[in-house]
Each structure stands twice: as structure tokens, then as C-alpha cells.
Amino acid sequence: MSGLLTKSVAQQQDQKIEKRTFVKRIAGFTVLATVVAVLAVPVDGAGNAQDKYSLKSPSGIPFFDFRGYEDWSVVSTAKTDVLKAIVANPAMIKAYKAGVPGGGQTFPEGSKIVKIQWKTKKSTEAPFDVDVPDVLAQVFVMEKDTKRFSKNGGSWGYAVFNYDAASDKFTPDPKSLSNCGNACHTAVKGKDYIFHPYQKR
């Protein structure tokens, strides 16, 4: 009888140990899940960064068409009341290097060119008088698509995306219809509607 009693007590102790172990595991998983949930919450709005590539111009040109332009090769630069870096996608750079638009050649389908425009400021560091980029102002884009822009000279589509430094947000310019640059670019029709040559470097 005492053997059975000892066995029963031992079984009860084993069950208590199993229960405690199970409870500890559940508690551990709960703590882990809580930590993961806390880490997933964006801090200081870091998760609210704008996806500029989700934007479209009023006439439907998606900013996404120009994804990666930040790393495209420089074609040229210009300065008006803003500083401009003119960059182009690999297909257009290849055409430039092959001599387009010389000899009446035109840029191939899918060519894309972007003007990145910054407001200027005087450098406070250089030992000479020089204007340098301040804040981004606009991104002006052009792409060649004979199906979508057949009514535009050279089949180029145009769009402008404005940038607001205070909110760190881009917005499609409400006046940037797909033909918004067509009238100006007609002046360089003989150069396939592109103002800037590929500059020697």
C-alpha cells in the first residue's frame, strides 16, 4: 500500500513539474511575441515614409516607370533659377553613345530621361563664390512610347513630380499632362525633341 502511495505522490509531483514547465514555456512565448510586436511598431513615423513610385501624373504617367533614376548616368547639367542634373536610362545612354540623335537618328522605344532640379544656395564652405544644390524642387520626366504618346512629337510623354522638403513628399504636378512639354521641345525636333546632348567627359 505504501508503495502505491509513494508512486502516486511521485506521479503527482511529475505532473506538477510538467505543468510548471508548460506554463513557463507559454510565458516565454508570450514575452517573445510581445517583443516582436513592439519591434514591429514604427518609431517616429519611420514606417510612414512615402513610396514616391506609387504616384501617377494627372494623365497617368507612373513615377514607377522611372524607378532607379537616382542611379542613372548623367547626360548633362543646366542652370536656370535651379540646378539641374539630366540623367537617362541605360537604353538612352547606349543610343547617345552610338551617335543619336545625329544624322537624323531617333532614340529607341523605351528611352527615358529625367531632370532632377534643386533650389540653389551659396556654399558657405568653398573658398570661392559657388552655387550648390540646396533642397530638391522637382523631378521632370520624359519617356518614349509610340503607343501611349503617338500624338506627341517624337512619341515622348512628359510629367512633373514636385517635391516638398518640409513634408518630405512628392506630388504629381496638376498641370503635368502627358503633352505638357511638347510645345517647348518642338524647338529641338531635329534632335528627337531632346535639348541636351551627351556631354564630353
Buried (B, 14 or more C-beta within 10 A) or exposed (E): EEEEEEEEEEEEEEEEEEEEEEEEEEEEEEEEEEEEEEEEEEEEEEEEEEEBEEBBBBBEBBBEBBEEBEEBBBBBEEEEEBBBBBBBBEBBBBBBEEEBBEEEEBBEEBBBBBBBBBBBEEEEEEEEEEBEBBEBBBBBBBBBBEEBBEEBBBBBBBBBBBBEEEEEEBBBBEEBBBBBBBEEBEEBEEBBBBBBEBEEE
